[in-house]
Amino acid sequence: MKQRRADLIFIAVIALAHVVFYLLALHYRSIFNGDSFEYIQEAYNIKDHFFFYSGNLSLPIKAEDMTLRTPLYPLFLCCFYMLHLGNYAVLLVQNVISVFNMVYARKLLSLFGYRVKYDWLLLLLVVFFPSQFVYANTIAPDLLLQTFVLIYFGHAVLLLREYRLKHAAVMSAALIIGLFIKPVLYPFTFIHLFIVLFACAKKRRTVARFFVAALVPLLFVLGYNYANYQRTGKFHFSSIQSFNAIYYYYNFYAAEHGTDAAKQFLAEERTKIAAMPQFTDRYDYANERGMALLRKNLVPYIFFHLKKSGQFFFESGKGELDLFTGKMTLENLYQEKTESFSTVIKSGDAKAAIRYIATYPSALLALIVVFFDTLKIVGFLMFLLYARQERLIKIFIALFVAYFALITGPITNAHYVLPVSLIMAGIAVVGFVSFNRRKNNSIIT
């Protein structure tokens, strides 16, 4: 009875938070980010022509737009558009998915001895990460990706405890769906291969079945790459790979030489790329040019990348919140007309900070979010140090979260944290409880 009451209270609190943000979405009507229109365009191209293409069909076809966006989120949108339901119906379902994700993440914590009496702390850590609610109310694939990352995570923990084939099979299915929602999981197929084969080696039986479960996601990637080769002439997963190769260096260049110089560099590179008539040449040049520049500045870039990866753990989501509430527009964001709060803080000018907060009240909320981010990091480290869990499980959890931090690096912002935000919050709660239990035991003894 007590468990059921706690469950209902937890669901009621998170449902209320989602209702509030959904009403805000209806009020502000700022439900798009810079990528939304490409997903919507592809959804309509699928609906009207069964053509997987994120560009405008009224303009000349660009090979880049055939593979820029992976297909599952446009297909998700297409289901609503075929039923003549609009974007606010999409957001309503995304809010339900977000509630499910939170409930499911809480259930996963039972794997680590979590008790419902700590719900108050979990709710604090979850509610004070507003990007969860912003992206539940944004036309973007991040909430769906979070679902399958959670499923993968839960069954990976079970696999490393029980070494049962069914967990490897669910992991493979979740990974395949996840990487076709967003390509951030594309490189993880190789890590998945190692994890499952490691479990197979520990179990020392059913080698063939474990090997299939390990290999299937990679086979799906290769199959999709081949399909893209048939369409574009280039064997690749997503055209965004080549774009990011230069964009990673652009962020490094901006940090070293200033934003204006970096913009000039990026404009020159894009002009060179646009002049190449063949997509394969454009893709190869962007990829090779980006890699060559990074190799040329390898040591300073590594430090820059690691620094940005560290910021992954302290993302406030202020930019997304300002877009959501209309305080900032996409034009101002992409033209960098809006000064960031971190820049104001670094300047040490108290009057400028007060003026900024008066203009952007979300800056105060951002500071609160960073405070709770810090609590999550502290709790996460306490879990690694004090939780009574298998060392192998701790290593997996640490590396799983680190993967997302390292893969985003210079382009990190709050929505890149979203796939693992609930995992980090839950593990942090277990960490605080483990530390408190260890402290109390040491006092008793």
C-alpha positions as CSV (number, residue, x, y, z in Angstrom):
1,M,0.0,0.0,0.0
2,K,2.8,2.4,0.9
3,Q,4.6,1.5,-2.3
4,R,1.5,2.2,-4.4
5,R,0.9,5.5,-2.7
6,A,4.6,6.6,-3.3
7,D,4.2,5.6,-7.0
8,L,1.1,7.7,-7.4
9,I,2.7,10.7,-5.7
10,F,5.8,10.4,-7.9
11,I,3.7,10.1,-11.1
12,A,1.4,13.0,-10.0
13,V,4.3,15.4,-9.4
14,I,6.1,14.7,-12.7
15,A,2.7,14.7,-14.6
16,L,1.9,18.1,-13.2
17,A,5.3,19.4,-14.3
18,H,4.7,18.2,-17.8
19,V,1.2,19.7,-17.8
20,V,2.7,23.1,-16.8
21,F,5.3,23.0,-19.6
22,Y,2.7,21.8,-22.2
23,L,0.5,24.8,-21.3
24,L,3.6,27.0,-21.6
25,A,4.1,25.5,-25.1
26,L,0.5,26.4,-26.0
27,H,1.1,29.9,-24.7
28,Y,4.5,30.7,-26.2
29,R,4.1,28.6,-29.3
30,S,7.9,28.3,-29.6
31,I,8.0,24.6,-30.2
32,F,10.8,24.4,-32.8
33,N,14.6,24.5,-32.7
34,G,17.0,24.8,-35.6
35,D,16.6,21.1,-36.7
36,S,12.8,20.8,-36.3
37,F,11.9,22.0,-39.8
38,E,14.2,19.4,-41.5
39,Y,12.4,16.6,-39.5
40,I,9.0,18.1,-40.4
41,Q,10.0,18.5,-44.1
42,E,11.1,14.9,-44.3
43,A,7.9,13.7,-42.6
44,Y,5.8,15.4,-45.2
45,N,8.1,14.2,-48.0
46,I,7.5,10.7,-46.7
47,K,3.8,11.2,-46.3
48,D,3.2,12.7,-49.8
49,H,5.9,11.0,-51.9
50,F,7.4,8.3,-49.7
51,F,10.7,10.0,-50.2
52,F,13.2,10.1,-47.3
53,Y,14.5,13.6,-47.9
54,S,14.8,16.5,-45.4
55,G,15.0,19.3,-48.1
56,N,12.4,21.3,-50.0
57,L,11.3,19.3,-53.1
58,S,10.5,22.6,-54.8
59,L,14.3,23.2,-55.0
60,P,17.0,21.1,-56.8
61,I,17.7,17.8,-55.0
62,K,20.8,17.8,-52.7
63,A,22.3,14.5,-51.9
64,E,23.2,15.8,-48.4
65,D,19.6,16.1,-47.5
66,M,18.9,12.5,-48.4
67,T,20.9,11.3,-45.4
68,L,21.1,14.4,-43.1
69,R,18.4,13.1,-40.8
70,T,18.0,9.5,-39.8
71,P,14.5,8.2,-40.6
72,L,12.7,7.1,-37.5
73,Y,11.8,10.5,-36.0
74,P,10.4,11.7,-39.4
75,L,8.4,8.5,-39.6
76,F,7.1,9.2,-36.0
77,L,6.0,12.7,-37.2
78,C,4.5,11.2,-40.4
79,C,2.2,9.0,-38.4
80,F,0.6,12.1,-36.9
81,Y,0.4,14.0,-40.2
82,M,-1.2,11.1,-41.9
83,L,-3.9,11.2,-39.3
84,H,-4.3,15.0,-39.9
85,L,-3.0,15.7,-36.4
86,G,-0.8,18.7,-35.8
87,N,2.4,19.3,-33.9
88,Y,0.7,19.9,-30.6
89,A,-0.6,16.3,-30.8
90,V,3.0,15.2,-31.3
91,L,4.0,17.2,-28.2
92,L,1.2,15.7,-26.2
93,V,2.5,12.2,-27.0
94,Q,6.1,13.3,-26.3
95,N,5.0,14.4,-22.9
96,V,3.5,11.0,-22.2
97,I,6.8,9.4,-23.4
98,S,8.7,11.7,-21.0
99,V,6.6,10.7,-18.1
100,F,7.1,7.0,-19.0
101,N,10.9,7.6,-19.2
102,M,10.9,9.1,-15.7
103,V,8.9,6.2,-14.3
104,Y,11.0,3.7,-16.1
105,A,14.2,5.3,-14.9
106,R,12.9,5.2,-11.4
107,K,12.1,1.5,-11.8
108,L,15.6,0.8,-13.1
109,L,17.0,2.2,-9.8
110,S,15.6,-0.9,-8.1
111,L,18.6,-2.7,-9.7
112,F,20.7,-0.7,-7.3
113,G,18.7,-1.0,-4.1
114,Y,16.7,2.3,-4.5
115,R,13.8,2.9,-2.1
116,V,10.8,5.1,-2.7
117,K,11.6,7.1,0.5
118,Y,14.2,8.9,-1.5
119,D,11.8,10.0,-4.2
120,W,12.0,13.6,-2.9
121,L,15.6,13.8,-3.8
122,L,15.1,12.1,-7.2
123,L,12.2,14.5,-8.0
124,L,14.4,17.5,-7.1
125,L,17.2,16.4,-9.4
126,V,14.8,15.5,-12.2
127,V,12.5,18.6,-12.0
128,F,15.5,21.0,-11.8
129,F,16.7,19.9,-15.3
130,P,14.1,21.9,-17.3
131,S,15.5,20.7,-20.6
132,Q,13.6,17.4,-20.0
133,F,10.3,19.3,-20.1
134,V,11.4,21.8,-22.9
135,Y,12.3,18.9,-25.2
136,A,9.1,17.1,-24.4
137,N,7.5,20.2,-25.9
138,T,9.8,20.7,-28.9
139,I,9.6,19.0,-32.3
140,A,12.9,17.1,-31.8
141,P,13.9,13.5,-31.5
142,D,15.7,13.7,-28.2
143,L,12.9,12.3,-25.9
144,L,12.5,9.2,-28.1
145,L,16.3,8.7,-28.1
146,Q,16.2,8.9,-24.3
147,T,13.7,6.1,-24.2
148,F,15.8,3.6,-26.0
149,V,19.0,4.7,-24.2
150,L,17.3,3.9,-20.9
151,I,16.1,0.5,-22.2
152,Y,19.6,-0.2,-23.4
153,F,21.2,0.9,-20.1
154,G,18.8,-1.2,-18.0
155,H,19.3,-4.4,-19.9
156,A,23.1,-3.9,-20.2
157,V,23.3,-3.8,-16.4
158,L,21.2,-7.0,-16.2
159,L,23.4,-8.6,-18.9
160,L,26.5,-7.8,-16.9
161,R,24.9,-9.4,-13.8
162,E,23.1,-12.4,-15.3
163,Y,24.8,-13.0,-18.6
164,R,21.5,-14.0,-20.2
165,L,21.0,-13.9,-23.9
166,K,17.6,-12.1,-23.7
167,H,19.2,-9.0,-22.3
168,A,21.7,-8.9,-25.1
169,A,18.8,-9.2,-27.6
170,V,16.9,-6.3,-26.0
171,M,20.1,-4.2,-26.0
172,S,20.6,-4.9,-29.7
173,A,17.0,-3.9,-30.5
174,A,17.1,-0.7,-28.4
175,L,20.5,0.3,-30.0
176,I,19.2,-0.2,-33.5
177,I,16.1,1.9,-32.9
178,G,18.1,4.5,-31.1
179,L,20.7,5.0,-33.7
180,F,18.0,5.4,-36.4
181,I,16.5,8.1,-34.2
182,K,19.7,10.1,-33.9
183,P,23.2,9.1,-35.2
184,V,24.9,9.9,-31.9
185,L,24.7,6.1,-31.2
186,Y,26.2,5.1,-34.5
187,P,29.8,4.7,-33.1
188,F,28.4,2.8,-30.1
189,T,27.7,-0.2,-32.2
190,F,31.4,-1.1,-31.9
191,I,31.3,-0.7,-28.1
192,H,28.1,-2.8,-28.0
193,L,29.9,-5.5,-29.9
194,F,32.6,-5.6,-27.2
195,I,30.1,-5.6,-24.3
196,V,28.1,-8.5,-25.6
197,L,31.1,-10.6,-26.6
198,F,32.6,-9.9,-23.1
199,A,29.4,-11.2,-21.6
200,C,29.6,-14.2,-23.9
201,A,33.2,-14.9,-22.8
202,K,32.1,-14.7,-19.1
203,K,29.2,-17.1,-19.7
204,R,31.2,-19.5,-21.9
205,R,28.2,-20.9,-23.8
206,T,25.7,-20.1,-26.6
207,V,28.5,-18.4,-28.4
208,A,26.7,-18.2,-31.7
209,R,23.6,-16.6,-30.3
210,F,25.6,-14.0,-28.3
211,F,27.6,-13.3,-31.4
212,V,24.5,-12.6,-33.5
213,A,23.1,-10.2,-30.8
214,A,26.5,-8.5,-30.7
215,L,26.8,-8.1,-34.5
216,V,23.2,-7.3,-35.6
217,P,23.3,-3.5,-34.9
218,L,26.6,-3.2,-36.9
219,L,24.9,-5.2,-39.7
220,F,22.0,-2.7,-39.7
221,V,24.5,0.1,-39.9
222,L,26.3,-1.4,-42.8
223,G,23.0,-2.2,-44.6
224,Y,21.9,1.4,-44.1
225,N,25.2,2.7,-45.3
226,Y,24.8,0.6,-48.4
227,A,21.3,1.9,-49.0
228,N,22.8,5.5,-48.7
229,Y,25.5,4.5,-51.2
230,Q,22.8,3.4,-53.7
231,R,21.0,6.8,-53.2
232,T,24.0,9.2,-53.1
233,G,27.1,7.3,-54.4
234,K,28.8,7.5,-51.0
235,F,28.9,4.7,-48.4
236,H,28.0,6.5,-45.2
237,F,25.5,6.7,-42.4
238,S,24.7,10.4,-42.3
239,S,25.9,13.5,-44.1
240,I,26.0,15.2,-40.8
241,Q,29.3,13.3,-40.1
242,S,31.2,15.4,-42.6
243,F,29.6,18.6,-41.4
244,N,30.6,17.9,-37.8
245,A,34.2,17.2,-38.8
246,I,34.7,20.8,-39.7
247,Y,32.3,22.2,-37.2
248,Y,34.2,20.6,-34.3
249,Y,37.3,22.5,-35.5
250,Y,35.2,25.7,-36.0
251,N,34.5,25.7,-32.2
252,F,38.1,25.1,-31.4
253,Y,39.1,27.9,-33.9
254,A,36.6,30.3,-32.2
255,A,38.1,29.6,-28.8
256,E,41.6,30.2,-30.1
257,H,41.1,33.1,-32.5
258,G,37.7,34.6,-31.7
259,T,34.2,34.2,-33.2
260,D,34.7,36.5,-36.2
261,A,37.8,34.8,-37.4
262,A,36.1,31.4,-36.9
263,K,33.0,32.5,-38.9
264,Q,35.3,33.7,-41.7
265,F,37.1,30.3,-41.7
266,L,33.8,28.4,-41.8
267,A,32.4,30.6,-44.6
268,E,35.5,30.0,-46.7
269,E,35.4,26.2,-46.1
270,R,31.7,26.0,-47.0
271,T,32.3,28.1,-50.1
272,K,35.0,25.6,-51.2
273,I,32.7,22.7,-50.5
274,A,29.7,24.2,-52.2
275,A,31.8,24.6,-55.4
276,M,32.3,20.9,-55.7
277,P,29.7,19.4,-58.1
278,Q,29.8,15.8,-56.7
279,F,28.4,14.9,-53.2
280,T,31.2,12.3,-52.7
281,D,33.8,15.0,-53.2
282,R,32.0,17.4,-50.9
283,Y,31.7,14.7,-48.2
284,D,35.3,13.5,-48.5
285,Y,36.7,17.0,-48.5
286,A,34.8,18.1,-45.4
287,N,35.7,14.9,-43.5
288,E,39.4,14.9,-44.5
289,R,39.8,18.6,-44.0
290,G,38.3,18.5,-40.6
291,M,40.4,15.5,-39.6
292,A,43.6,17.1,-41.0
293,L,43.0,20.3,-39.1
294,L,42.4,18.4,-35.8
295,R,45.6,16.4,-36.3
296,K,47.5,19.5,-37.0
297,N,46.4,20.9,-33.6
298,L,46.1,17.6,-31.9
299,V,47.4,18.3,-28.4
300,P,45.6,21.7,-27.8
301,Y,42.5,20.3,-29.5
302,I,42.4,17.3,-27.1
303,F,42.5,19.6,-24.1
304,F,39.8,21.8,-25.6
305,H,37.6,18.8,-26.4
306,L,38.0,17.4,-22.9
307,K,37.2,20.8,-21.4
308,K,34.0,21.0,-23.4
309,S,33.2,17.4,-22.5
310,G,33.5,18.4,-18.9
311,Q,31.0,21.2,-19.4
312,F,28.5,18.4,-20.5
313,F,27.9,17.7,-16.8
314,F,27.1,21.3,-16.0
315,E,24.7,22.3,-18.7
316,S,21.9,24.5,-17.5
317,G,19.7,24.4,-20.7
318,K,19.3,28.2,-20.5
319,G,19.5,28.6,-24.3
320,E,16.8,26.1,-24.9
321,L,14.6,27.7,-22.2
322,D,15.0,31.1,-23.8
323,L,14.1,29.8,-27.2
324,F,11.1,28.0,-25.6
325,T,9.8,31.1,-23.9
326,G,10.6,33.4,-26.9
327,K,13.3,35.3,-25.1
328,M,15.7,34.3,-27.8
329,T,15.0,33.7,-31.5
330,L,16.7,31.2,-33.8
331,E,18.0,34.2,-35.8
332,N,19.7,35.6,-32.8
333,L,21.0,32.2,-31.8
334,Y,22.6,31.4,-35.1
335,Q,24.0,34.9,-35.7
336,E,25.2,35.0,-32.1
337,K,23.6,38.3,-31.4
338,T,22.8,37.3,-27.8
339,E,25.6,37.4,-25.3
340,S,25.8,34.2,-23.2
341,F,25.4,34.4,-19.4
342,S,28.7,32.5,-19.0
343,T,30.5,35.3,-20.9
344,V,28.9,37.9,-18.6
345,I,29.9,35.9,-15.5
346,K,33.5,35.5,-16.7
347,S,33.8,39.3,-17.3
348,G,33.4,39.8,-13.5
349,D,31.2,42.9,-14.1
350,A,28.5,42.8,-11.4
351,K,26.4,45.5,-13.0
352,A,26.4,43.6,-16.3
353,A,25.3,40.5,-14.6
354,I,22.4,42.3,-12.9
355,R,21.4,43.8,-16.2
356,Y,21.6,40.4,-17.9
357,I,19.4,38.8,-15.2
358,A,16.9,41.6,-15.5
359,T,16.7,40.9,-19.3
360,Y,16.8,37.1,-19.0
361,P,15.2,35.9,-15.8
362,S,16.0,32.4,-16.8
363,A,19.6,33.2,-15.8
364,L,18.7,32.8,-12.2
365,L,17.0,29.4,-12.9
366,A,20.2,28.5,-14.8
367,L,22.3,29.0,-11.7
368,I,19.9,26.8,-9.7
369,V,20.1,24.1,-12.4
370,V,23.9,24.2,-12.3
371,F,23.7,23.8,-8.6
372,F,21.6,20.6,-9.0
373,D,24.0,19.5,-11.8
374,T,26.8,19.8,-9.3
375,L,24.8,17.7,-6.8
376,K,24.3,15.1,-9.5
377,I,28.1,14.9,-10.2
378,V,28.9,14.7,-6.5
379,G,26.3,11.9,-6.0
380,F,27.5,10.1,-9.2
381,L,31.0,10.1,-7.8
382,M,29.8,8.9,-4.5
383,F,28.1,6.0,-6.2
384,L,31.3,5.0,-7.9
385,L,33.2,5.2,-4.6
386,Y,30.7,3.9,-2.0
387,A,27.9,2.0,-3.6
388,R,27.8,-1.7,-2.9
389,Q,27.8,-2.7,-6.5
390,E,29.9,-4.9,-8.7
391,R,33.0,-3.1,-9.9
392,L,32.2,-4.1,-13.5
393,I,28.8,-2.5,-13.2
394,K,30.4,0.7,-11.9
395,I,32.9,0.8,-14.8
396,F,30.1,0.3,-17.3
397,I,28.0,3.1,-15.9
398,A,30.9,5.5,-15.8
399,L,32.0,4.7,-19.4
400,F,28.4,4.8,-20.6
401,V,27.9,8.4,-19.4
402,A,31.4,9.3,-20.5
403,Y,30.7,8.2,-24.0
404,F,27.9,10.8,-24.5
405,A,30.2,13.5,-22.9
406,L,33.1,12.7,-25.2
407,I,31.1,12.2,-28.4
408,T,29.5,15.7,-28.1
409,G,32.6,17.6,-26.9
410,P,32.8,21.1,-28.5
411,I,29.1,21.0,-29.6
412,T,27.7,20.1,-26.2
413,N,24.5,21.6,-24.9
414,A,21.7,20.5,-22.7
415,H,19.8,18.3,-25.3
416,Y,23.0,16.2,-25.8
417,V,22.8,15.5,-22.0
418,L,19.2,14.4,-22.3
419,P,19.8,10.7,-23.2
420,V,21.6,10.1,-19.9
421,S,20.2,12.9,-17.7
422,L,17.7,10.6,-15.9
423,I,20.4,7.9,-15.5
424,M,22.8,10.5,-13.9
425,A,20.0,11.8,-11.6
426,G,19.1,8.3,-10.4
427,I,22.6,7.1,-9.9
428,A,23.4,10.3,-7.9
429,V,20.5,9.5,-5.5
430,V,21.9,6.0,-5.0
431,G,25.3,7.6,-4.5
432,F,24.1,9.9,-1.7
433,V,22.3,7.1,0.0
434,S,25.3,4.8,-0.2
435,F,27.6,7.5,1.2
436,N,25.2,8.2,4.0
437,R,24.8,4.5,4.8
438,R,28.6,4.1,4.8
439,K,29.0,7.1,7.1
440,N,26.4,5.8,9.6
441,N,28.0,2.4,9.6
442,S,31.4,3.9,10.4
443,I,29.8,5.9,13.3
444,I,28.2,2.7,14.7
445,T,31.3,0.7,14.5
